[in-house]
């Protein structure tokens, strides 16, 4: 029997976590891992106690036809990466890796061409997370070293609406 490699193992878990998501556009799941131990998980959903988009039956960003990557302040949801970070102490996250997977909420198909939004990038940097693994297909992924975000600061060029 051939064992699943560790990166895809944690990405498989991120895909399971996203099944709790409540977004009507895309559901994300994230897993923070340090020293081969899961520190926390997070999925896309409204803050605790607030109604989520599934319950309301509408998405404000969808209704306003807002493109991907823009105007996240209008979204009811807390992003998966943010929820995972909120659930962990900073000491657990320093030097950790974050595994991220996304499915289209309508088709439930893997949505592989993703990256954390500009707000989540700031949270990830402040949390001390060193690597991001994004699921592209069942067996492939993209690895990002977060310190590259400091060198190639996309917040300075006005991309993605910011």
C-alpha positions as CSV (number, residue, x, y, z in Angstrom):
1,X,0.0,0.0,0.0
2,X,1.3,3.4,-0.9
3,X,0.8,6.1,1.7
4,X,-0.4,9.6,0.9
5,X,2.3,12.2,1.0
6,X,2.0,14.6,4.0
7,X,1.2,17.7,2.0
8,X,-1.7,16.1,0.2
9,X,-2.8,14.5,3.5
10,X,-3.2,17.9,5.1
11,X,-4.8,19.3,1.9
12,X,-7.3,16.4,2.1
13,X,-8.2,17.5,5.6
14,X,-8.6,21.1,4.4
15,X,-11.1,19.8,1.8
16,X,-13.1,18.0,4.5
17,X,-13.1,21.2,6.6
18,X,-14.5,23.3,3.7
19,X,-17.6,21.2,3.8
20,X,-18.7,23.2,6.8
21,X,-18.5,26.4,4.8
22,X,-21.6,28.6,4.4
23,X,-20.6,30.8,1.4
24,X,-22.8,30.7,-1.7
25,X,-19.9,31.5,-4.0
26,X,-16.8,29.5,-2.8
27,X,-16.1,27.5,0.2
28,X,-12.6,27.4,1.6
29,X,-11.1,25.1,4.2
30,X,-7.8,25.8,6.0
31,X,-5.6,23.8,8.3
32,X,-2.6,25.2,10.2
33,X,0.1,22.6,11.0
34,X,3.3,23.0,13.0
35,X,5.8,20.2,13.7
36,X,3.5,17.7,12.0
37,X,0.6,18.5,14.4
38,X,-2.7,20.2,13.5
39,X,-2.9,23.5,15.4
40,X,-6.3,24.6,14.1
41,X,-8.8,24.6,11.3
42,X,-11.1,27.1,9.7
43,X,-13.8,27.4,7.1
44,X,-15.6,30.3,5.4
45,X,-18.6,31.3,7.4
46,X,-20.4,34.2,9.2
47,X,-19.3,35.2,12.6
48,X,-20.6,33.1,15.5
49,X,-24.2,34.0,16.3
50,X,-24.9,35.8,13.0
51,X,-27.0,34.3,10.2
52,X,-24.9,33.0,7.3
53,X,-25.5,33.3,3.6
54,X,-26.9,29.8,3.3
55,X,-29.6,30.7,5.9
56,X,-30.3,34.1,4.3
57,X,-30.3,32.6,0.8
58,X,-28.3,35.5,-0.7
59,X,-24.8,36.8,-1.1
60,X,-24.3,40.6,-1.1
61,X,-21.2,40.5,-3.3
62,X,-23.0,38.2,-5.8
63,X,-26.1,40.4,-5.8
64,X,-23.9,43.5,-6.5
65,X,-21.9,41.6,-9.1
66,X,-18.6,42.3,-7.4
67,X,-15.7,40.5,-9.0
68,X,-13.5,38.0,-7.2
69,X,-10.9,39.6,-5.1
70,X,-12.7,42.9,-4.4
71,X,-14.8,44.5,-1.8
72,X,-14.5,41.8,0.9
73,X,-15.8,44.3,3.5
74,X,-19.2,43.6,2.1
75,X,-19.0,39.9,2.7
76,X,-20.7,38.4,5.7
77,X,-18.2,35.6,6.1
78,X,-14.9,35.4,8.0
79,X,-12.4,33.7,5.7
80,X,-11.1,30.2,6.4
81,X,-7.6,31.4,6.9
82,X,-8.8,34.1,9.4
83,X,-10.9,31.5,11.3
84,X,-8.0,29.2,11.6
85,X,-5.7,32.0,12.8
86,X,-8.3,33.2,15.4
87,X,-8.5,29.6,16.8
88,X,-4.7,29.3,17.5
89,X,-2.2,31.1,19.7
90,X,0.6,33.0,17.9
91,X,3.3,30.8,19.5
92,X,1.6,27.8,17.9
93,X,1.6,29.5,14.5
94,X,5.2,30.9,14.3
95,X,7.0,28.7,11.7
96,X,3.8,26.8,10.8
97,X,2.3,26.0,7.4
98,X,-1.2,26.7,6.3
99,X,-3.0,24.3,3.9
100,X,-5.8,25.8,1.8
101,X,-8.5,24.2,-0.4
102,X,-11.5,25.7,-2.2
103,X,-14.6,24.3,-3.8
104,X,-17.1,26.2,-5.9
105,X,-20.3,26.4,-3.8
106,X,-22.6,25.7,-6.6
107,X,-20.9,22.8,-8.4
108,X,-18.8,21.5,-5.4
109,X,-15.9,21.2,-7.9
110,X,-12.4,21.9,-6.7
111,X,-11.5,25.5,-7.4
112,X,-7.7,25.3,-7.8
113,X,-6.5,28.7,-8.9
114,X,-6.7,30.5,-5.6
115,X,-4.6,32.4,-3.1
116,X,-5.3,34.2,0.1
117,X,-6.9,37.6,-0.3
118,X,-4.9,40.7,0.7
119,X,-6.6,40.9,4.1
120,X,-5.8,37.3,4.9
121,X,-2.2,37.7,3.6
122,X,-1.7,40.4,6.3
123,X,-3.1,38.1,9.0
124,X,-0.9,35.2,7.8
125,X,2.2,37.4,7.9
126,X,1.4,38.7,11.4
127,X,0.6,35.2,12.7
128,X,4.1,34.0,11.7
129,X,3.0,31.4,9.2
130,X,5.9,30.5,6.9
131,X,4.4,28.5,4.1
132,X,1.1,28.2,2.3
133,X,0.1,25.1,0.4
134,X,-2.9,25.5,-2.0
135,X,-4.6,22.5,-3.6
136,X,-4.7,22.7,-7.4
137,X,-5.9,19.2,-8.2
138,X,-6.4,16.1,-6.1
139,X,-2.6,15.4,-6.2
140,X,-1.0,18.8,-7.1
141,X,-0.5,21.9,-5.1
142,X,1.2,25.3,-5.1
143,X,3.6,26.2,-2.3
144,X,4.2,29.8,-1.3
145,X,6.8,31.1,1.0
146,X,5.1,33.9,2.9
147,X,8.3,36.0,3.2
148,X,8.1,36.4,-0.6
149,X,5.0,38.6,0.1
150,X,7.3,41.0,1.9
151,X,9.7,41.2,-1.1
152,X,6.9,41.3,-3.8
153,X,4.4,43.5,-1.9
154,X,1.2,43.4,-4.1
155,X,-0.4,46.0,-1.8
156,X,1.8,48.6,-3.4
157,X,0.6,48.1,-7.0
158,X,-3.1,48.5,-6.5
159,X,-3.9,45.0,-7.7
160,X,-7.2,43.2,-6.8
161,X,-9.0,46.4,-6.1
162,X,-6.8,47.6,-3.2
